[in-house]
Amino acid sequence: MTTINFEDIKLNDEERQPCEVWTRVMGYYRPVSEFNVGKKSEFYSRVCFAESKAVNGCGCDAYQLAAE
């Protein structure tokens, strides 16, 4: 079995490929590159939701009550 050390891999800019990012908008998927300026700004300012942070940071026992 061959081991690959990813730190040794170097790519020139000519070897790289652009990555197209798609997201769901109004029930269907569209590439972010086709968004208008306002929608792009909204997309890049989004924050991922973490349920564990929301539950741990609430300071109440609502989670325990819901589980019972």
Backbone as CSV, one residue per row, in Angstrom:
resi,resn,N_x,N_y,N_z,CA_x,CA_y,CA_z,C_x,C_y,C_z
1,MET,0.851,-1.183,0.000,0.000,0.000,0.000,0.893,1.241,0.000
2,THR,0.561,2.191,-0.829,1.348,3.410,-0.981,0.781,4.510,-0.089
3,THR,1.645,5.221,0.602,1.244,6.337,1.441,1.527,7.635,0.688
4,ILE,0.548,8.544,0.691,0.694,9.833,0.012,0.852,10.915,1.054
5,ASN,1.905,11.705,0.929,2.115,12.852,1.806,1.588,14.083,1.067
6,PHE,0.434,14.584,1.481,-0.206,15.688,0.776,0.564,16.997,0.904
7,GLU,1.447,17.101,1.855,2.260,18.319,1.993,3.288,18.425,0.875
8,ASP,3.622,17.303,0.240,4.602,17.311,-0.844,3.986,17.667,-2.191
9,ILE,2.678,17.695,-2.280,2.006,17.985,-3.542,1.928,19.497,-3.724
10,LYS,2.456,19.980,-4.814,2.437,21.413,-5.142,1.803,21.585,-6.514
11,LEU,0.828,22.464,-6.632,0.178,22.732,-7.908,0.471,24.162,-8.355
12,ASN,0.761,24.303,-9.633,0.875,25.638,-10.218,-0.526,26.154,-10.501
13,ASP,-0.687,27.451,-10.671,-1.993,28.019,-10.958,-2.571,27.470,-12.264
14,GLU,-1.709,27.124,-13.242,-2.168,26.578,-14.517,-2.770,25.182,-14.348
15,GLU,-2.407,24.466,-13.298,-2.879,23.110,-13.072,-4.200,23.073,-12.281
16,ARG,-4.587,24.187,-11.712,-5.787,24.212,-10.879,-7.033,24.365,-11.730
17,GLN,-8.161,23.831,-11.212,-9.455,23.972,-11.855,-10.371,24.775,-10.939
18,PRO,-11.190,25.655,-11.506,-12.137,26.384,-10.665,-13.208,25.441,-10.135
19,CYS,-13.650,25.706,-8.927,-14.698,24.902,-8.290,-15.983,25.713,-8.325
20,GLU,-17.030,25.120,-8.877,-18.305,25.816,-8.953,-19.147,25.443,-7.737
21,VAL,-19.596,26.447,-6.985,-20.391,26.238,-5.775,-21.861,26.420,-6.121
22,TRP,-22.671,25.425,-5.751,-24.115,25.487,-5.958,-24.804,25.543,-4.602
23,THR,-25.948,26.201,-4.553,-26.732,26.258,-3.324,-28.214,26.248,-3.676
24,ARG,-29.018,25.881,-2.704,-30.460,25.800,-2.907,-31.092,27.165,-2.669
25,VAL,-31.838,27.638,-3.661,-32.533,28.920,-3.562,-33.961,28.724,-4.046
26,MET,-34.908,29.048,-3.201,-36.332,28.985,-3.557,-36.730,27.604,-4.101
27,GLY,-36.176,26.543,-3.504,-36.594,25.203,-3.861,-35.819,24.537,-4.975
28,TYR,-34.865,25.205,-5.577,-34.060,24.574,-6.617,-32.604,25.021,-6.467
29,TYR,-31.691,24.311,-7.118,-30.256,24.583,-6.988,-29.771,25.467,-8.122
30,ARG,-28.909,26.426,-7.762,-28.307,27.338,-8.743,-26.857,27.571,-8.385
31,PRO,-26.002,27.816,-9.379,-24.617,28.147,-9.065,-24.520,29.557,-8.481
32,VAL,-23.688,29.710,-7.473,-23.520,31.009,-6.816,-22.957,32.036,-7.788
33,SER,-22.182,31.591,-8.774,-21.588,32.519,-9.738,-22.643,33.263,-10.554
34,GLU,-23.872,32.744,-10.633,-24.932,33.408,-11.392,-25.797,34.327,-10.539
35,PHE,-25.508,34.428,-9.239,-26.279,35.308,-8.353,-25.972,36.769,-8.667
36,ASN,-26.930,37.644,-8.339,-26.662,39.072,-8.443,-25.830,39.512,-7.232
37,VAL,-25.390,40.730,-7.219,-24.480,41.227,-6.182,-25.085,41.091,-4.786
38,GLY,-26.341,41.437,-4.624,-26.985,41.363,-3.320,-27.112,39.941,-2.812
39,LYS,-27.497,39.012,-3.692,-27.662,37.612,-3.296,-26.306,36.983,-2.977
40,LYS,-25.241,37.355,-3.713,-23.887,36.854,-3.405,-23.457,37.327,-2.028
41,SER,-23.723,38.597,-1.727,-23.368,39.141,-0.419,-24.101,38.397,0.687
42,GLU,-25.374,38.122,0.476,-26.160,37.381,1.458,-25.612,35.961,1.627
43,PHE,-25.257,35.310,0.533,-24.741,33.936,0.589,-23.441,33.866,1.381
44,TYR,-22.516,34.786,1.128,-21.213,34.740,1.798,-21.269,35.193,3.254
45,SER,-22.358,35.841,3.660,-22.478,36.245,5.066,-23.244,35.212,5.900
46,ARG,-23.660,34.098,5.285,-24.393,33.058,6.012,-23.492,32.391,7.044
47,VAL,-24.114,31.929,8.125,-23.414,31.222,9.192,-24.061,29.851,9.331
48,CYS,-23.254,28.814,9.440,-23.792,27.460,9.589,-24.414,27.299,10.970
49,PHE,-25.538,26.644,11.031,-26.247,26.402,12.275,-25.683,25.156,12.945
50,ALA,-25.384,25.250,14.230,-24.917,24.108,15.009,-25.892,23.889,16.159
51,GLU,-26.639,22.802,16.102,-27.660,22.547,17.109,-27.052,22.425,18.502
52,SER,-25.886,21.797,18.608,-25.264,21.625,19.925,-24.927,22.970,20.561
53,LYS,-24.487,23.932,19.765,-24.186,25.257,20.308,-25.460,25.955,20.756
54,ALA,-26.539,25.770,20.006,-27.801,26.419,20.357,-28.362,25.841,21.652
55,VAL,-28.272,24.538,21.815,-28.809,23.889,23.010,-27.946,24.205,24.217
56,ASN,-26.635,24.115,24.069,-25.733,24.366,25.194,-25.701,25.835,25.598
57,GLY,-25.976,26.717,24.681,-25.894,28.139,24.987,-27.193,28.767,25.418
58,CYS,-28.274,27.982,25.530,-29.568,28.589,25.842,-29.708,28.936,27.321
59,GLY,-28.995,28.227,28.199,-29.058,28.537,29.617,-30.347,28.110,30.278
60,CYS,-31.075,27.169,29.659,-32.327,26.720,30.246,-32.434,25.199,30.108
61,ASP,-33.472,24.643,30.688,-33.674,23.203,30.625,-34.707,22.818,29.580
62,ALA,-34.906,23.661,28.591,-35.909,23.388,27.573,-35.588,22.118,26.802
63,TYR,-34.324,21.861,26.585,-33.924,20.654,25.863,-34.272,19.410,26.661
64,GLN,-34.048,19.446,27.951,-34.359,18.298,28.798,-35.869,18.074,28.869
65,LEU,-36.638,19.156,28.923,-38.095,19.027,28.975,-38.644,18.436,27.682
66,ALA,-38.068,18.858,26.550,-38.511,18.335,25.268,-38.168,16.865,25.120
67,ALA,-37.059,16.437,25.717,-36.638,15.048,25.607,-37.509,14.129,26.458
68,GLU,-38.135,14.644,27.488,-38.983,13.831,28.374,-40.297,13.630,27.791
